[in-house]
Amino acid sequence: MFQFFKNAPKISRYFVSPGVCQQADGKFRSAVSLKSGQGALAQDTIYTFSTLFETAQEAVDHATHEGMSLALMR
């Protein structure tokens, strides 16, 4: 299960929250949550990435970078 970090920067109209999940082999997968709106109009889209990383920090950095790029493209 992914652990998402809530102290997310706001890019454009999205809050970008990176996530990380440790695999059975000790490597890490990354994901990013893009949230916008509030209340009944809130939307949360989660993107997961297939690349595996040696450290949790590498996975978080990758997710943050990709999330910022996605937020700017939308």
C-alpha positions in Angstrom: 0.0 0.0 0.0 1.3 3.4 -0.9 2.1 6.0 1.8 1.4 9.5 0.5 3.0 12.6 1.9 0.5 15.4 2.7 2.9 18.5 2.8 2.3 18.8 -0.9 3.2 21.9 -3.0 0.4 23.5 -5.0 1.2 23.6 -8.8 -1.4 25.4 -10.9 -4.7 24.3 -9.3 -3.4 20.9 -8.1 -1.9 19.7 -4.8 0.9 17.3 -5.7 1.4 14.5 -3.1 4.2 11.9 -3.8 3.7 8.4 -2.5 6.0 5.4 -2.0 5.5 1.7 -1.5 8.2 -0.8 -0.5 8.1 -4.0 -2.5 8.9 -7.6 -1.2 12.4 -7.4 -2.7 13.2 -4.2 -0.8 12.9 -1.8 -3.7 10.4 1.0 -3.9 7.6 2.0 -6.3 6.4 5.6 -6.6 3.0 7.2 -7.2 1.6 10.7 -7.2 -1.7 12.1 -6.2 -3.0 15.2 -8.0 -5.9 16.8 -6.0 -8.0 19.7 -7.0 -11.2 21.3 -5.8 -12.9 20.9 -2.4 -16.0 19.4 -0.8 -18.4 17.8 -3.3 -16.3 19.0 -6.2 -13.0 17.6 -5.0 -11.1 15.3 -7.5 -8.1 13.1 -6.7 -6.3 11.3 -9.5 -3.5 8.9 -8.6 -0.8 7.9 -11.1 1.5 4.9 -10.3 4.9 4.4 -12.0 6.5 1.1 -12.9 10.1 2.0 -12.3 11.6 0.5 -9.2 14.0 2.5 -7.0 16.7 1.5 -4.5 15.7 4.1 -1.9 12.4 5.6 -0.8 13.9 9.1 -1.3 14.6 8.3 -5.0 11.0 7.1 -5.4 9.6 10.3 -3.7 11.8 12.5 -5.8 10.6 10.8 -9.0 7.0 11.0 -8.1 7.3 14.7 -7.2 9.0 15.5 -10.5 6.4 13.6 -12.5 3.5 15.0 -10.6 4.7 18.6 -11.1 5.1 17.9 -14.8 1.6 16.4 -15.0 0.0 19.3 -13.1 1.6 21.8 -15.4 0.3 19.9 -18.5 -3.3 19.8 -17.3 
